[in-house]
Amino acid sequence: MITKTPDGTRRSQFDQASPNVLSDLFRKMALGSFLQGQVVQKRCQVGTGATGSNRLAVSPYNNATALVLALPDGGKASQVLRCTVRSNTGGVANGEYTPDAYANATPATLHVGVGPNGNITTLGTDVLTDADIIYIPERGDVIETTLTCIPGTGVCALPAVITAKGVILLEEAEVLVGTSVGKKIILIPLTAAPAAGFAQLDLPKANVRFAVADGATSVRVKLLVAPAEALTTVLEATSDTD
């Protein structure tokens, strides 16, 4: 057995596992958020469109041609590592599906991917009904807010208090007041105006852009930002002032 010499850090306190301090250490590291953002998670997908959290369904924030596994707000996907399909009703092959890179496009048949808002996407006509998906989550904190767009531009500037946290993903975007109100399909970040019906972060992730034709003046956005405290910082600190 290897015994580590205590050095006063929280990491060392976890190693010692004193019941007097564990509850406070779990609070400081935000244990619930940490567990949701663990590096590998496995989801058993049974029953497309069935009642329950693990179902594939059409999402208003992803391409209409995709069936989507909508992941929790604080645990969206960064990358799919593996997808093993046991059954489908689309008449396609079962077995190992190919993980695609992060992209706007709906995955091709026998592929699986990560949509621009962090949901896991499949081709709608494959109609997967039972599959295991292993993926790397995007760990972070969720902020939902209502903002004003610059008339005639579709540009919605994110407040400095949000950008300072480090924006990771645009999870949801909805025009509340404008020419075309409603939820918009999310695209990967790009510093250009999207087409009507879409929204995206710009490359610096400082603005959300809507289509000029949608005439947005008031919008609701849901964002994933970097955790308030990085886990490495929490573990290496020796006191609440570090």
C-alpha positions, 0 to 999 in steps of 0.5 A: 500500500502506498501512503501519501504524506499529508500536504494540507491540500484538499486532494490530500484531505480526500486521501485521508478520508476523514468523516469530519471533513468529507461532507464539506469537501464534497460541497466544495467540489460540487460533487453532483455536477462532477459526477454528471460530468465524468469522462465516460458515461453509458446510456442504454437507449430503449424505446424511441420516443417512449416515456422516460429520459433515455429516448430518441426524439425530434428536438427543436434545437437540432436538425429536423432530419435527426432523432436526438438523445437530449442530454441534461443541461449540465452534462451535454456531450463533447464526443461520442466514443462508441455506439453499439446498436442492438435494434432499430425499426429503420431497416438498417444494420445493427452493430457498431455505428461510426462516431462523427465529428462535431458538426452541423450536419445530421449523421449519415446512416449507421453513424452517430454524432454530437450536435452543435448544442451538445445533444447526441444525434442520429439519422432519423430514418435509422430509428434506433430503438436499443443502443449503448452510447459511450461519450465524453460529457462537457462539464459546466454550469448552465445559465439561462437568460433573456437578452436584447438583439441589435435591430436589423443585425441579429446580433445579441451580445452576451454580457461580460459577466457571462463571457468572463466565465468562459462560454462552452456551448449554446444549448438553446435559443428562442426568439421571444419578440421578432418577425419569426418567433420561436425556438431556433436550430443551433449551429456550430460557432461561426462569425457570420449571420445564419440562415432563417430559423437558425442561431449560433455563437460567433467564434469568440463566443461573445455573441449569439447570432440570429438570422437577420430575416428573423427580426429578433429583438428579444431572445432567450438563450441557454448557455453552458459555461465553464465551471465556477471552480475548476476541479484541479483548483479545488483539489490543490487549494489548501484553504477557502482563500486559495 
